[in-house]
Amino acid sequence: MRLPMPRSGPFAARNARLFVLFTTLYNARAYYPVLAVLFTDLGLSLEQYVMLNAVWAAAIFLLEVPSGALADTLGRKRLLVFSAALMVAEMGVLLIAPKGGGVLLFALCLLNRFLSGASEAAASGADEAIAYDSLPAEGRAAAWDVVLATAMRWRAAGFLIAMTLGGLLYDPTWLNAMLPDGNEVPVDLARRLPVALVFLQSLACLAICLRFEEKPAAAGTQDQPCRAALRLTLRTARHAFTTRAIAVVLVGGFLIDCVTRNFATLVSEYYRLIGIPGWAFGVIGSLIAVGNWFVPAIAARVNRRFDTVTALVLGGVVVAIGLWLLVPAWPWAGLLPAMLLMMMLGFVSFTVGRHLHGVVESEQRATLLSVKGLVFNLAYGLYSFAFSLTLAGVSKTEGRALQQALAWQAGAFILALAIFAVVVRRKSPVP
């Protein structure tokens, strides 16, 4: 498979090129701009949808670290192939979920979220680790910055295409207006098209994972692999939680990530709240993808200028401003803080990932990245559960429940960020 990227420097390594392609196809999913309304239009309530996201995070919490340790013992390629196979299954389940199917619909959506979480857990850490360790030892850190920035830009380009297609496919109003009477695309069919597109991407991801290369030594311990994985898990987790240079960055990262990621899963409902038509969801997602193209350069500059914790606090301040500006739910103008928050996900990912790669040994790399994924997804799951309770407890007036929950969210985040900044600055900064 020929990839349109340089085959010199960091990309002389085949795994680095495959990593960029895999992470793009795996993450740039056409249903993302309509994620919340996809489930609610099938017949779920908004509270049920948020609870399903908590199940998704719980699946990752249960499987994240074991999968990372198994990647370091059994082999990263095997975990990636398993992850891609789970992606195929999760998209297949969503394709056949019946609209208004009651208990059956909820059960299939629950299975979809569990499979999705298991797939994320299996891929998390293993994809970066197999690419990172394929780079030459000399200058590896600098080469990884190039690979990671390239991957983020490819994902941004992938999101640009996926977001545009997803929104246009989901709402065929624009297409039906141009078609002759009697030849319109049925709405129910159109709402399956973004899922069908991602199903095809899952098949491509599986093919890519089968082409990764892994040295026999990198496949780890074959004798009693589960026991070796357990020992590595416990040792790495203990190291992460007792080493300030890691623990503080993890806390700062998940503080921002859980709030912004929860909003990302609800963003299509927010668009409806501020009066954005469905066909525009994908266009907005594409604009966010364009903005994400510049995030790696901004994140790299901020991280070179400041220590990691300061970079996270600065990112948190930007998120706090965005959360506060969401609350008035200004028609159309509310897009600006929403788009800003979506782009901050990439900033946090770059900052935390860059720091962790610099402080971990190769044999623990996938496991530590999985510890990070576990912590982030545990925080996200708990936050999603709390947010769903908030939605259930506030006014049920149309549009008011989400708006009131956003107000509570902004105040809670600002308080949490202030406490984090004060506590960590009482000690020496993390490099």
SULZI-V323427 format. One record per backbone hydrogen bond with DSSP energy under -1.0 kcal/mol. CO is the residue of the C=O (numbers start at 1). NH is the residue of the N-H. If there is no record, write none. Layout:
co=CO nh=NH
co=CO nh=NH
This chain:
co=3 nh=5
co=8 nh=11
co=9 nh=12
co=13 nh=17
co=14 nh=18
co=15 nh=19
co=16 nh=20
co=17 nh=21
co=18 nh=22
co=19 nh=23
co=20 nh=24
co=21 nh=25
co=22 nh=26
co=23 nh=27
co=24 nh=28
co=27 nh=29
co=29 nh=32
co=31 nh=34
co=32 nh=35
co=34 nh=38
co=35 nh=39
co=36 nh=40
co=37 nh=41
co=39 nh=44
co=42 nh=100
co=45 nh=49
co=46 nh=50
co=47 nh=51
co=48 nh=52
co=49 nh=53
co=50 nh=54
co=51 nh=55
co=52 nh=56
co=53 nh=57
co=54 nh=58
co=55 nh=59
co=56 nh=60
co=57 nh=61
co=58 nh=62
co=59 nh=63
co=60 nh=64
co=63 nh=67
co=64 nh=68
co=65 nh=69
co=66 nh=70
co=67 nh=71
co=68 nh=72
co=69 nh=73
co=70 nh=74
co=70 nh=75
co=75 nh=79
co=76 nh=80
co=77 nh=81
co=78 nh=82
co=79 nh=83
co=80 nh=84
co=81 nh=85
co=82 nh=86
co=83 nh=87
co=84 nh=88
co=85 nh=89
co=86 nh=90
co=87 nh=91
co=88 nh=92
co=89 nh=93
co=90 nh=94
co=91 nh=95
co=92 nh=96
co=98 nh=101
co=101 nh=104
co=102 nh=106
co=103 nh=107
co=104 nh=108
co=105 nh=109
co=106 nh=110
co=107 nh=111
co=108 nh=112
co=109 nh=113
co=110 nh=114
co=111 nh=115
co=112 nh=116
co=113 nh=117
co=114 nh=118
co=115 nh=119
co=116 nh=120
co=117 nh=121
co=118 nh=122
co=119 nh=123
co=120 nh=124
co=123 nh=127
co=125 nh=129
co=126 nh=130
co=127 nh=131
co=128 nh=132
co=129 nh=133
co=132 nh=135
co=137 nh=140
co=139 nh=143
co=140 nh=144
co=141 nh=145
co=142 nh=146
co=143 nh=147
co=144 nh=148
co=145 nh=149
co=146 nh=150
co=147 nh=151
co=148 nh=152
co=149 nh=153
co=150 nh=154
co=151 nh=155
co=152 nh=156
co=153 nh=157
co=154 nh=158
co=155 nh=159
co=156 nh=160
co=157 nh=161
co=158 nh=162
co=159 nh=163
co=160 nh=164
co=161 nh=165
co=162 nh=166
co=163 nh=167
co=164 nh=168
co=165 nh=169
co=166 nh=170
co=167 nh=171
co=172 nh=176
co=173 nh=177
co=175 nh=178
co=180 nh=183
co=186 nh=190
co=187 nh=191
co=189 nh=192
co=192 nh=196
co=193 nh=197
co=194 nh=198
co=195 nh=199
co=196 nh=200
co=197 nh=201
co=198 nh=202
co=199 nh=203
co=200 nh=204
co=201 nh=205
co=202 nh=206
co=203 nh=207
co=204 nh=208
co=205 nh=209
co=206 nh=210
co=208 nh=211
co=209 nh=212
co=217 nh=220
co=224 nh=228
co=225 nh=229
co=226 nh=230
co=227 nh=231
co=228 nh=232
co=229 nh=233
co=230 nh=234
co=231 nh=235
co=232 nh=236
co=233 nh=237
co=234 nh=238
co=235 nh=239
co=236 nh=240
co=237 nh=241
co=238 nh=242
co=243 nh=246
co=243 nh=247
co=244 nh=248
co=246 nh=250
co=247 nh=251
co=248 nh=252
co=249 nh=253
co=250 nh=254
co=251 nh=255
co=252 nh=256
co=253 nh=257
co=254 nh=258
co=256 nh=260
co=257 nh=261
co=258 nh=262
co=259 nh=263
co=260 nh=264
co=261 nh=265
co=266 nh=270
co=267 nh=271
co=268 nh=272
co=269 nh=273
co=270 nh=274
co=271 nh=276
co=272 nh=275
co=277 nh=280
co=278 nh=281
co=280 nh=284
co=281 nh=285
co=282 nh=286
co=283 nh=287
co=284 nh=288
co=285 nh=289
co=286 nh=290
co=287 nh=291
co=288 nh=292
co=291 nh=294
co=294 nh=298
co=295 nh=299
co=296 nh=300
co=297 nh=301
co=298 nh=302
co=299 nh=303
co=300 nh=304
co=301 nh=305
co=302 nh=306
co=307 nh=311
co=308 nh=312
co=309 nh=313
co=310 nh=314
co=311 nh=315
co=312 nh=316
co=313 nh=317
co=314 nh=318
co=315 nh=319
co=316 nh=320
co=317 nh=321
co=318 nh=322
co=319 nh=323
co=320 nh=324
co=321 nh=325
co=326 nh=329
co=330 nh=334
co=331 nh=333
co=332 nh=335
co=333 nh=336
co=334 nh=338
co=335 nh=339
co=336 nh=340
co=337 nh=341
co=338 nh=342
co=339 nh=343
co=340 nh=344
co=343 nh=347
co=344 nh=348
co=345 nh=349
co=346 nh=350
co=347 nh=351
co=348 nh=352
co=349 nh=353
co=350 nh=354
co=351 nh=355
co=352 nh=356
co=353 nh=357
co=356 nh=359
co=361 nh=364
co=362 nh=365
co=364 nh=368
co=365 nh=369
co=366 nh=370
co=367 nh=371
co=368 nh=372
co=369 nh=373
co=370 nh=374
co=371 nh=375
co=372 nh=376
co=373 nh=377
co=374 nh=378
co=375 nh=379
co=376 nh=380
co=377 nh=381
co=378 nh=382
co=379 nh=383
co=380 nh=384
co=381 nh=385
co=382 nh=386
co=383 nh=387
co=384 nh=388
co=385 nh=389
co=386 nh=390
co=387 nh=391
co=388 nh=392
co=389 nh=393
co=390 nh=394
co=397 nh=400
co=397 nh=401
co=399 nh=403
co=400 nh=404
co=401 nh=405
co=402 nh=406
co=403 nh=407
co=404 nh=408
co=405 nh=409
co=406 nh=410
co=407 nh=411
co=408 nh=412
co=409 nh=413
co=410 nh=414
co=411 nh=415
co=412 nh=416
co=413 nh=417
co=414 nh=418
co=415 nh=419
co=416 nh=420
co=417 nh=421
co=418 nh=422
co=419 nh=423
co=420 nh=424
co=421 nh=425
co=423 nh=426
co=424 nh=427
